[in-house]
């Protein structure tokens, strides 16, 4: 492996009622606690989880941790999602870097370890509650 500079463009935000509108892509997804905003996008308040999948829409819809995500919500909050396209080759490394830096409360893997070479990340798009540029060093 080698050092990498990786970039993601995050799209979103969607609620459970809008799951069908999430693009059918391979990539990374972020789960947030947020407040609904009527007709517009929800307002994200707290990052809960970061994951990766070959089909982010289906993974979000059928994820085994959905109950734990919901258990993090406060009164009046809803689950909100953002997604970013990423190829199979980089998905795990992208997820690991984001989890290692942001430490979402429902994630367990990669919180205290990063089994990849130095990775520089550049996030753009819908990056509320995320650090837009950062570097993660190997820590196994």
N, C-alpha and C positions, 0 to 999 in steps of 0.2 A: 504494500500500500504506500501511498505518498500523501504529502500535504495537498489540500484541495481548497479552492475558493468556489463556493456554491451560492447560488442565488435562487430565491423563491418569490413568486408573486402570489400573494394571498388574495383570494376572492371571497366575497360573502358580505353580509352575514345572513344566515337563514335560521329559522326556528324549526321545531318538529313539524309544524303545520306546513312548512315550505320544503320539506325534505325532497320532494319530487323535482324541485327546481335546482338542486345541487348538481353541478356538472358530473357526468359519468366519466370520471378520469382516474388514472393511477396517480397516487401522490400522498400528500401529507394533509392531515386535518387537525384543527384545533377545536376544542369544546370549551365553551364559556358559560358562565352564569350571566344573564342579562335581563333587561326589562323590556317588555314589548312596547312598541311605539305606534300602535294603531296600524295605519296603512303603510308606514315606512319601515325601514330596517330597525331591528331591536338595538338597544344600546348595550354594548358589552361592558360588564363590570369586573369580572374576575375570570382568569384562565383556570380551567379545571383539569384539562387532559390534552395531550398531544399524541397522535397516532399516525400510522401509515397503512396503506392498503393498495392493492391493485384495482380496487373499485371503492373509492371513498364513500360514495352515496350509500351503497349496500352495507359497507362496514359500519357506518354511523347508525344506520337503521337497525342493524341486528347485533350490535356490539354487546358482548357479555358484561360489560361494566356500566351499562346504561342506568341501572338502579343506583350504583355508586355516584354517577354523575348527578342524578336527580337528588340524591341524598345530600348533596352539597348546596342545593338551592335554598335561599331564604324566601320568606313569604313574598309573593308577587313576582318572583323571578321565573324565567324560563331558560331552557337550554338553547344555546345559540352556537352556530358552527361557521367556520371559515375553512377553505380548502385551497391547496396549491398543487398544480401538476408537477409530477416528478417521476422519472423513469425508475424501473426496478433496481438498476445499478446503484442509485444513490439514496433510495427511500430510507433504508435503515440508518444510514449515516446522518441524513438530515434530521430524522426523528430523534436520534440519540443526541445530536448537538443541541437541538432546541430544548429537549427535556433536561439535559444536563445543565444548561444555563438557567432556564425558567423555573424548573422544579415544580411542575403542577401537582396539586395535592392528590390526585387520583393515579398518577403515574408511579411506578415502582422501579422498572428497569431504567438504567442510565442516570438516575438521580445522583449517585456518588461515583459513577465510573463512566469513562468514555473510551471504548476500545478501538479507536481509530486514530490515525495520525492527525496532526494539527489541521483544523478545519476552520476556515474563515467563512462566515455566513453574511449574506446581504439579503434582507427581507424588504419587500416593497408591497404596495397595495394596501389591503386591510390589515394593518399591523397593530391595532389597538391592543394595549396590554402586553406587547412584545417588544423586545429590544431589536432595533432594526439592523444594527451591525455589531458583530461580535466575533471573537475567536475562542475556540475550545481546544485545549491541549489534551493529548492522550493521558488517560488516568485509568489503568486497569487494576 
